[in-house]
Amino acid sequence: MTPKRLFAPLFCALGLIAQAAENPVGEISADAALVRAGAYPKLDWNIVYPTSVLEWISITPGGVIVPKSDLTMQVRVLAADVQSRKERWNGWRWTVTYTYISVTGYGRINNKSWRQLFNNTQPYVNPSAIVWQDELEEGDEVIFAAKANYDGGSWYYSGEGSENVIVLKKGDYPPSYATWDTQSTLGTHIAPYLDEGGAVDIGPRDVIVAFELTHRMRASGNSEGDMQDMIVLLTFQTEEG
């Protein structure tokens, strides 16, 4: 039986984390020698306002993420939602049951060892937990891989240009592929991270990597490929914050 998935709501806790990344950061200073009672000091401001994530990283057409400077990367798993569907005839009607299937996800920097991010089912996803934090140097190449653990399941990699993997940044519109059974689209599955117009609304230091793990996607689309089987959020920081 071909494994399928059923929509499961995502937690909203990470929305606060993503929003926090949009706050301006910087420093303020005053020359103590020029400050006297009853006078206002002259303040020097050095504020860094949020920028596009593409000023921090580049994303190749194949889905490789390359930092443009030394950065700290944090990774969180937002979803690992794969289920199987089984129908049974009990003598007078059909009953349908769904069972979660485990999903395994990895990340890698350059040719270093793979780092396991997740190996469990959707109920064990904790989107507020940092599952991987690492230091990146300018020019490093970061890729991700995921697989649904059933007979015949395939690995998909973000660095191979597979249509089964997409990278989304703030302002992008997630694809609206048709979905199977009662499932929602990818856009609905990541609804906490979309604005009112349906565009991705995450911090300017964040990107989302989303996988379809049970159907091979093609340019023409796939009636059962929803691109929501594994979803990870990446956040990048500098030494300044």
VENDA-V534668 format. One record per residue. N is the residue number from 0. OMEGA is omega in whole degrees, -180 to 180 (none if undefined). NEAR is the number of other C-alpha atoms within 10 Angstrom. D_FIRST is the distance of its C-alpha to the first C-alpha in whole Angstrom. Layout:
BEGIN
n=(N;N)
omega=(OMEGA;OMEGA)
near=(NEAR;NEAR)
d_first=(D_FIRST;D_FIRST)
END
This chain:
BEGIN
n=(0;1;2;3;4;5;6;7;8;9;10;11;12;13;14;15;16;17;18;19;20;21;22;23;24;25;26;27;28;29;30;31;32;33;34;35;36;37;38;39;40;41;42;43;44;45;46;47;48;49;50;51;52;53;54;55;56;57;58;59;60;61;62;63;64;65;66;67;68;69;70;71;72;73;74;75;76;77;78;79;80;81;82;83;84;85;86;87;88;89;90;91;92;93;94;95;96;97;98;99;100;101;102;103;104;105;106;107;108;109;110;111;112;113;114;115;116;117;118;119;120;121;122;123;124;125;126;127;128;129;130;131;132;133;134;135;136;137;138;139;140;141;142;143;144;145;146;147;148;149;150;151;152;153;154;155;156;157;158;159;160;161;162;163;164;165;166;167;168;169;170;171;172;173;174;175;176;177;178;179;180;181;182;183;184;185;186;187;188;189;190;191;192;193;194;195;196;197;198;199;200;201;202;203;204;205;206;207;208;209;210;211;212;213;214;215;216;217;218;219;220;221;222;223;224;225;226;227;228;229;230;231;232;233;234;235;236;237;238;239;240)
omega=(-178;179;178;179;175;-176;173;-176;176;174;-177;-174;-175;177;178;179;-179;180;-178;-179;-178;-178;178;177;179;-178;178;-178;177;178;-177;-178;-177;-179;178;-177;178;-179;177;-180;174;-176;174;-178;173;-174;176;-179;-180;179;175;180;-180;171;180;-175;167;179;-177;177;178;178;176;179;-175;178;179;176;178;-176;167;180;173;-178;175;177;179;-178;172;-163;177;179;171;-178;180;178;178;177;-176;178;178;173;177;173;-178;176;179;180;178;175;-178;179;177;179;-179;171;-180;174;-178;180;178;179;176;177;-180;-179;-174;175;-176;-178;-175;-179;-179;177;176;-173;178;-177;174;-177;179;173;-176;178;179;173;179;178;175;177;-177;177;-180;180;179;-180;170;-170;174;180;-179;178;-176;171;174;-172;180;-176;-176;-179;-180;176;176;-179;176;176;-176;176;-179;179;177;175;179;179;-180;178;173;-176;-175;173;-177;-176;176;176;176;-178;178;-179;178;-177;179;-176;178;175;-176;180;178;178;178;-177;176;-178;180;176;-173;167;177;173;-175;-176;161;-170;-176;178;179;-177;175;-177;-179;-179;-180;-173;-179;180;-172;176;-179;-175;169;-179;177;178;178;176;-176;-180;172;178;-179;-179;none)
near=(8;13;22;24;27;20;18;15;14;19;15;15;13;20;16;12;14;20;14;12;19;16;12;12;13;11;10;9;11;12;10;9;7;10;12;9;6;6;8;9;15;12;10;11;11;11;11;13;10;14;13;14;19;17;12;20;19;16;18;14;14;17;24;19;22;22;23;16;15;17;20;17;19;18;23;23;23;26;29;33;28;27;24;16;16;15;10;10;9;8;6;6;7;10;10;9;10;15;15;19;19;19;23;18;24;18;20;15;19;13;10;8;10;15;15;16;20;21;18;18;20;22;11;12;19;17;21;17;14;15;16;17;14;12;14;20;15;13;15;17;20;20;21;25;21;28;23;28;20;15;9;10;14;15;14;22;23;26;18;14;15;17;19;22;26;20;22;19;24;21;16;13;15;21;13;14;18;16;18;16;12;9;17;19;21;24;21;18;23;20;18;18;21;20;13;8;9;15;18;23;22;28;25;23;24;25;24;22;22;27;29;25;29;26;18;15;19;11;6;7;15;15;12;19;25;29;28;27;27;26;26;21;23;19;23;25;17;13;7;8;12)
d_first=(0;4;6;9;13;15;19;21;25;27;30;33;35;35;36;39;39;38;41;43;43;45;48;51;52;55;59;62;66;69;72;74;77;77;76;79;80;80;78;75;73;72;68;66;62;60;57;53;51;48;47;44;41;42;45;44;41;40;36;36;34;31;31;33;35;39;42;45;47;46;44;42;38;36;33;31;27;26;23;19;17;13;11;8;8;8;11;13;16;19;22;23;20;17;16;13;13;12;12;14;13;16;17;20;23;26;29;32;35;37;36;36;33;30;30;27;27;24;22;20;18;20;22;24;25;29;30;33;33;34;32;34;37;39;42;42;44;45;43;40;37;34;30;27;24;20;17;14;13;10;10;11;12;15;19;20;24;27;29;28;28;24;23;21;24;26;30;31;35;37;38;35;32;29;27;25;22;20;18;14;15;18;18;21;22;23;27;26;24;27;30;32;33;34;37;38;37;34;35;34;37;37;40;41;40;37;34;30;27;24;21;17;15;12;13;16;19;22;25;24;22;18;17;14;16;18;20;20;17;20;24;27;31;34;37;40;44;47;50;51;48)
END
